Amino acid sequence: MRLVKILCLLLCAGLLTGLPAAAESAPQDVRTLLEEAGYYVQSGSLYELDTLEEASQGRLLSCFGNNAGSTYMVLDLPPAPNQEPAKGVAQLNWPDEEPSEYYDETADNASANPYFMPVGWQYKLRQDEAIVLMGQMPPACKYYSFVNYILFTEEKAGKDYSTQAGTFSVGSEETGLYRPVFGSIGEPVNMQNILYQGDSAFDSQAVIVVSVNQTTTQEVVEQLLAAGYDQSQINVMPIPGVYNIGLQDGADTFAFLGRTSQPEDQAAMDAYMEELPQQMTVYRVTPQNEREADPYENQTVIPRGTGVHEAALVEDAYANLDALRQAIIDQYAGEYDYQELTSVIAVPEGLTAYFNDTNAQGDNRDASYLMTEDFTLDSDEDFVVVYGVNHTATGKGQYSNAILYARPMLNGVASAYDSQYEGSASAYLPEDAQDADKFYVYKFARTQLDDYTAVVEYSTGNESGKYYGVDNGESLFMAFRAYLDQSGVGPSYYEIIYDRAIVFHKK
């Protein structure tokens, strides 16, 4: 709301008259104007991060529950001016962080960020800083978004985190010890709500401003407009003052994550990702003289839920699910022992995780996340069958999927998307079953059992890298996502029918 008022004031003051067309705007103009307005401006980059590859190379301590089949983009951001660069870890092949171009080693500098590879993708923010991204949005795909995260927060003195799932320590005596929160901040910017210039939200030009200070936001937006960018393409993503913001010891660290899923043209998406560091200009913007604190309040977000439960959108939902369960068991129980798994809510939302001192595993308000208890595949003949309501077919998701994960790295190794579900349940339902096309049945197995099978690769000997697969006997779980229902965010956990899974072990 404050940004809208700022833009209205600029319009009324006539600051937008006589501007060059947005097509004539240039990131270099923005940099020059910001520097003339009293800001240090440092260049960063946005690039694709393959967590499986980084983990397989020994550089990443977790895959953070990667959505197998989707791609991720992260920032490489330099330290703040007058902030110490982080020291690498030789035994992990983590190189030293490059210092800020304004770094003075003789000055009284703020402490470094707790080191975590890849260096530069998590950062502290001075209370008056901003990050500006300018460039091309992803090509046509089922989904893309950008989300701010709190990545790490300082460990509480005397607290035992050893029994908490998905936690580990990073940092040192110099930086302090930190542990992951990886919790989303506010609403994502996605292809449905992004402000852009172009014919559609895909392949369009947009600007994203990440800021912790409202005065800085106003000044940055003024320079963007003066450089020729249009207010209709400027997206502001605030980080509210509820977090421990600053460069001081123990301050929280943040990250910025982009996602894409199911491109219409995979070659076009691959080319976009390869060229992303050149296509997307990234600036870290720091006032030369620190501004007074002007924090954002916590953002009001869209509530989950439409008021309509998924059971009301599917005929005979209970009877059909029971029929699917029985038909699956009848088909395999003669040769296999089986274990039925229960799905529960997998992760809390970001702010809940922050206050509960737990790990949100990179949650996204655009999605719902379910997971099963752990299990194992003990032989090459063991497999998993997942089944349930196709949330996309009922309108509870823009897309939905099932992912097989391995612990402890939380590496997603095999996936099935709703676009692959068509016809998969028909063989398990009576011919006269109502809404049969709103159900699915899919298998995760070592070999292709039928047309509705996701093949699970091995870890040992995997040419792509060991975390692209999983070996027999390792601890596994299934997870299920549904992205964007009609409310514009992820569906309510209390309005969807939870996905199910059965593990079959060869007798």
N, C-alpha and C positions, 0 to 999 in steps of 0.2 A: 504494500500500500504506500509506504514511504517513497519507493522508487517511482510509482505512478505520479505522485505529487511532484517529485523532482522534475520529471519530464514535462509535466504540465507547466511548471514554472519556467522551464527553459523555452517552451513554445510561446508562452505569453510574453517573455522577455525578448522574443525575436531572435534568439540565438540560433534557431534552425533555418532562418531565411538565408538564401544565397549559398547554401552548402553545396558542395559538389555531389553528384549522384553517388549512391552507395557503391556502385560498380567501380568508381574511381578511387575509393578509399584504399588505403594501404596500411599494413601493420607498421611499417617504418614511420609513417606519419604519426601514428599513435605514440610510438616510442619517443619521437622528437617532442611532441606536445607534452607528454608526461614529464620528460626530463626538464623541459622549460618551465613546467609548473612546479618543480621542486621535488621530483621523485627520482630515486634510484630505480633503474629498470634493468633487470637481468633476464637473459634468454634461457628458457628451458625447452622441453620437448614433450610430445605425447607419442607413445609408441605401443605396439602390441606386446603383451606379456603372455608367454606360454608357460604357465606354472608347472605343467608336467615336464617340459624340457628343462626349466631352471632347476627343479627338484632332482631330476635324473642326473644333472651335471653336478649335483652336490652343493648348489648355491642357494637353495631355498629350503627353509625348515618346515614348510607346510604348503600343500596345494590349495588349502582354504576351501575345500568343497567346490572345486571348479565345475561349472555346468558343462559337462562333456558334450562337445559338438558346437559350443558357442566360443566366441573370441572375446578377449579382454584388452582394454587399453589403459595404461597408467601414465602418470607424469614422471618425468625426470626433472626435478626442480633443484636449483642450486641452493646452498645455505643462504640465510639472510645476511645482509651486510653486517659486519662486526659480530659474526657468529663463527665459532670454531668449526672447522670441517671434521667429520667423524673419522676416526682411525679404523682401518680395515682389520680383518681377522685372517692372518696368513694361512692357518690350518684349514680354513674353509674357502681359500682363494677369493676372499673378499678384499678388493683393492681399497686404498684410502680414498675418501671423498675429496673431490676437487673443491678448493675453497671458493668463496664468493669472489667475483672480480673486484670487489671493493674491500676485500679482507686486508687488515693490517695486523700482523702477528704481534706487534708491540702494543696494541691497544688492549683495553680491558674488555675482552670479548665475552659474549654469552657462550654457555656450554654447548657442545655439539648435540645433534640429535642422537638418540640411541641407535647404534648401527644395526641395520637390517637390510639384507640383500633382496632385490637390487637397490643399490644406494640411490637416493634421490626420489624414491616413490613414496616416502613418508617424510614428514617435515613438521617442525614447529612453525607457528605463525606469530609474528609480533602483533599486538592488538590493533594496529592500524594498517596492516598490510592487505594486499589483494593479489589475486592471480587472474590473469586475463588470457583466454584462449580465443583465437580468431581463425576461422577456416572452414573447410568443407565437411559436411556431415556424411555419414556412411551411405553407400548406395542402397537400393531397395532391398529390404529384408523384412522378416516377420516382426522383428523387434530390435530397437536399440535404445540405450539410455546412458545417462551420465549421473553419477551419484557422489556426493561428498561423504567421507567416512572419518570417524575417529578411529585410528588404527591401534595405537598403543597408549596406555596410561600407566602411571607409576605404580609399582607394587606397594600395597599397604604394609607398613612395618609390622612384623610379627605374624602375618597371615600365612597360613599353609595353603598353597595353591595346588599341591601335588595330586589331590584327588579330583580336581576339576577337569572335565573333558576339554580337549582342544586348547590347553594353555601351555605356555613355555615362557622362559625369561630371555630378554635381550637387554643389551646395555652393558655398563661397566661401572667401576667405582667413580669414574669421572662424570659419566652422564646420569648415573642412577640406574636401577633395575626397573624394567618395564615389562608388561605382559599385554597380550592382545585383547582388544575389545572388538575391533573390526565391525563397528556398528554404524549403520546408515544415519545420515543427518538430514532431516526434513524430507521433502518430496524430490524424487528424481526428475530430471529433465529428460523426456523421452520423445519418440516420434509423434505422439499424440498431442503433446502440450508445448513443444519447443517453439520459440519465436525465431523465424528464419526469413531469408530473402531468396526466393526462387519459386519454381512451379510446384514443388512439394517438399515435404520434410526430408526427403532423400536427395543426396547430391546437392544440397542447398548450402548457402553460406550463412553462418551464424556466429554470434559472439557469446561467450559465457564468462561472467565475472564472478569469481569466488571471493567473498569478502567477509571480514569479521568486524568491520567498522563502517557505520552508515555514512559518516562524513567522507571517508575515503571512497566509498562507492559513488557518492554524488560527484566527487571531483573526477574520478575515472570515467564515469559515464559522460560527463561534460566534454572530456577530451576525445572520447570515441565519437561523439556527435560532431565535434569540431573537425575531426579527421574525415568525416563523410559517411560514417556508419549510420544506419537508420535505427531509430528507437524500436522499430518493429522486429529487429533481429538481435536485440540485446537481452540476454537472459541473466538475471542476477540470482546466484545461489548463496544465500547467507549462512554463515556459521554463527549460531547464537552464543551469547555470553554465558550460557549454562556450563560450558566446558572450561577447563583450566587452560586458557589461551595465553600465550606469551613465549618468550625465549628462555625464561628462567629455568633453573634446575627443577625437574619434576613436572614441567608443563606437558600437556597432552601433545601427541603427534597426530597428524591428519594425512589423508590420502584422497585421491580423486580417481574414480574407476569408471571406465566406459565398457559397455557390453554390446555385442551384436549377436543375433541368432537367425539362422535359416535364411541366408541371402537368396534372392531370386537368381543371381548369377554369381556362382562361387568364384569364377575367375576375376570378375570385377571387384569382389570383396577382397580377394587376395592382393590384387593390385593396389587397392585403397590402403590396406594395412601396410604394405611394403613402402608406400609413398607417404604414409601418415606423418612422419617427423618433418617432412618438407612441406606438406600441405597445411599443417596446423601450426600456427605461430603461438608460442606460449611465453608470457612475460610474468616474472615475479616483480611486483610493484611495491616499493617501500618508500614512504616519505623521508626526505633527507632530515627533516626536523619532525620528531615524533608528534603525531596528532593527539589531541585529548581523546580519552576513551569515549566511544559512542557505540556501544555494543548493540547487537540485534537482540530482540526478545525471541524466545523459542517460537518456531514457526508453527502456525496452525496448519494441520494437514487434513487431507480428505479422509473421512472415516471409511473403514472397510465395511462392505455389506450393502446389499440392495433391499434387504427385507424378505427376499424370496429364497427359500432353501432349495438346493439342487433336487431334492426328492420330489418337489412340485413340478420339476421340468422334465421328468422321466417317467414314463408309464411303467407301473409294476416294478419300481426300482428294487425293492427288497426281494421280491420273488425272483427277478432276473439275476440279481447278484448271488442269491442262494443257488440258483440253477447253474450259474457259471462255476461256482465253487465245487459243487458236487460233480459236475461233468469233468472238471480238471482232475479232481482226485480219482474219480473212477477210471480215467484214462491211464493213470500212472501208478496207482497204489499197489497193483499186483507185483510190480518189480521194484518198487521204491518205497522206502520209509519217507515220511513227509513231516514238515514242520511249518505250521501256519504262523505268520508274523503279523504283528499289530502295528499299525501306523499311528504316530503321535506327532504333535507340533515339534518341528526340528529345532528352530532357533527363535529367540525373542527378537523383537524389533530393537533398533539401535539404542535408543535412549533408555529403554528398559534394561538392556545389557550393561549400559554405562553405570546406571545407578545400582544394579545388582552385582556389579563387579564380575561379570561373566563374559563369555566370548559369543558374539552374534554371528561369527563366521561369514561376514560379508553379506548380511541380509539386504534386502531390497523391498521397499514397500509396494513395488509393482507386482510382487509375487507372494504366493503362499508356499510354505515349505513343510513337507511331511517327511518322516523317516521311520524306518523299522528298527527293531532291536538287532543286535549283531548275530551273524551266523557265519558258517564256513562252507566252502566247496571242498569236499574231502577227496574227490577223485575226478577224473576227466569226464565221467558219466553223470556227475551231479549237475543240477541246473536249478534255476529259479523261474517261477511263473508269476508275473504280475498281472493283475486284472482289476477292473472296476469301471467306473463311469468316466467317459471321455469328457473332461471338463470343457474342452473347446467346443464339442458338439452341443453342449447344454448352454453355452454362452457364458460360462463362468471363467473362461480364459481366452485370451488372444492366442495363446498356445499353451500346451501342457506337455510334460515329459516324465520319464522315469530314468533314473541314473543309478548304476551300480558303483559303490564307493569302497575303497579299502582303507583300513586304519594301519598305522596311526597318522599317515600323511594326508588323509582325506582327499585322495586322488580319485577323481571320477574317471573310470576306465571304459565304460560302455553305456550307451544311451539308446532310448527309443522315444521318438517324438510323435505327437498326435497325428501328424501327416502320414505316419506309417501305420496307423491303427485301423484304417478303413477295412471292413470285412473280417477283422481278426477275431471277433467274438461269435460270428455266425455259426461256426461248427460246434459251438458249445451251448447254444440256446435252442429251444424248440422252434420249429418252423413258424409257428404262429406268435412268437414272442413280440411284444410291443416295443418299439424304439430300440431294436437290436443294434442299429447303427450308432447308438449313443453309449455303447459299451465297448470294451477292448480286452484282449488277452495277448500278452507278449512274453517271450521267453528270453532268458539270458543264459547262454550255454557255451561250452567250449567249441562245439561244432554247430553248423547250420541245421537245426532240427526241422525247420519249415520256413515258409516265407515270412513268418513273424518271429524271427529270432535275431537277437543282438549277440554277436560272437564276442566272448570274453577272452582277450589275449593274455598270454603269460607275461610275468615280469622277467623271469630269467631268460636271457637270450633275446629280449625284445630289441629289435634294431632301432626303433625310435627312441628308446630309453626305458629304464626299468619301471618307471612310474606310469607308463602308458598301459601297463597290464598288472595282473595280480596272480600269484601262484596258489596252488591248492593249500588248504590249511590256514591261510591268512584270514584275519578277521574282516568281515564285510558287512555292509548294510545297504538297503535300498532307500532312495530318496525320491520324492515326487514334487514337482513344481507345477503351478498354474499361474500364468502371467495375465494380469489386466482383465478384470471383468467389466461389466457395464458401468460401474461406479467410477472407473478411471484409475483404480489402484488394484492391488491383488485382492482376490476374493476373501471374504470372511472365513475364518476357520470353522465358524459355527453355521455356515450355509453351504458347505460342500460335503459330499459323501467321500470319506477317506479311501484312498487307493489301498489295495491289498496285495499280499505276496505269500507264496508258498515255496519252500525249499524242498527239493526232492533229492534224496540220497540213495544211491544204488544199493540194493540189499546185498 
